């Protein structure tokens, strides 16, 4: 049984760490994309705020 379960746990561990690496890099990519979007949204809010005073 050990000869079957050991490779399985190795596969599970490898899959888990690979999935984590992919999720982490995806998350960082989303942050990289999200920051300029957040800045753009902030700029729009400033512009609309100034327009209200006119």
Secondary structure as the mmCIF struct_conf table of DSSP 4:
data_model
#
loop_
_struct_conf.conf_type_id
_struct_conf.id
_struct_conf.beg_label_comp_id
_struct_conf.beg_label_asym_id
_struct_conf.beg_label_seq_id
_struct_conf.end_label_comp_id
_struct_conf.end_label_asym_id
_struct_conf.end_label_seq_id
HELX_RH_AL_P HELX_RH_AL_P1 UNK A 2 UNK A 53
#
